[in-house]
Amino acid sequence: MDTKKAGFNSKLIHAGGIEDALGSAVTPIYQTSTFRFKDADHGARCFSGEEKGYIYTRLGNPTIEDLENTLAELENGYGAVVTASGMAAVNTVYLAFLGAGSHMVSHNSVYGPSRGVMEKLYPNFGVESTYVDCTDPANIEKAIRSNSKLLYLETPANPTMGITDIAKAVEIAHQHGMLVCVDNTFCSPYIQKPLDLGADIVLHSMTKFINGHADIVGGCVVTRNKELYDKVAYVMKNVGFNMDPHQAWLTRRGLKTLSIRIERAQENARKVAAFLEKHPKIEWILYPGLESHPQYELAKKQMAGPGSMMSFGVKGGLKAGKTVMDNVHLALLAVSLGGIETLIQHPASMTHSKLSKEEREEAGITDGLVRLSVGIEDVEDIIADLDHALSLV
Ligand code: LCS
């Protein structure tokens, strides 16, 4: 079925465009490393690009392509590449668009390793970076230098839930000839479509909402046009960031239920956030669906819903937060997010522990911050679990 003009939910189920010869309802797992040519000339034509054909799984595979085609359609992009992890997607973008003498501007609170690798590894290759609070567009403008090539955003940011105005940031970056990449992991294309807001590149850790079942690690990069697609495809294929066909198949299966998973998790999250906001032992909470969120209006404008991620502080700081994390029973004390199960974790000692204390504090990742990814369980059970843990503080 041609799903180009179909609605989002129909795309989730039917997009991909790979049909197998036996008419299977679901694109099969082509668990093969290599593909047989009909004859030597056919092989040569496949390599020259004269004829479209599969050659070798790192360069292309029907199960992987089915997932890539679907992601490109969902994000309204030209094309997508999928990668072995979200970090492989992040590094695909860095390698494709940065090099010796170039400079990147980014938000100070992004996923820890996305910043860590840029500050630790990329200076070895002559790449510079500046991290500022991009929720204030004036800071982006101030950080731009004559050699700035890429504005790398993550919104809502992990784990501070800070929201950057994508359209405004794009306007500023494009005036300076920079490309804009948005890590859309916290939203998925069901909630936010950065390319529609003017961004050039969008990426995901598909480990999270896209797959949604906490059983694979994966990533993807989607681009606005062919020129950018060719650059990310070159890196993915030649650095060898490619995804395995079985992993791609599981991800494509998980993706089919994206809308209903997100709607349910979001409905639960609204209720959990309302519960936490009025709980006497909660000091503060940041959730884009609460009017108390500093960018509540922007979230309403830019996102189709507030999602299911939030962070909060318990009165009594880190010690009190640990009491909560150590006493939940339904929520898993585990990193990752965006799955069907509720997860709770402590960024300062876990996902963002490799940043310096100063970097964390400047970014708002305080020692007392607890991050919650609300799942699709019965909301009464999630609330009772948190209520019990909070009662022990
Ligand atoms: N981007 C964001 C926003 C992320 O949250 C993560 C992982 C990545 C990229 C990297 O993706 P991965 O390689 O893990 O698939 N975030 C994690 C987190 O917050 N807890 O555990 C992993």
Residues whose N, C-alpha, C, O or C-beta is under 5 A from the ligand:
A	BS01	LCS	S85 G86 M87 Y111 N158 D183 T185 S205 T207 V217 G218 V335 S336 T351
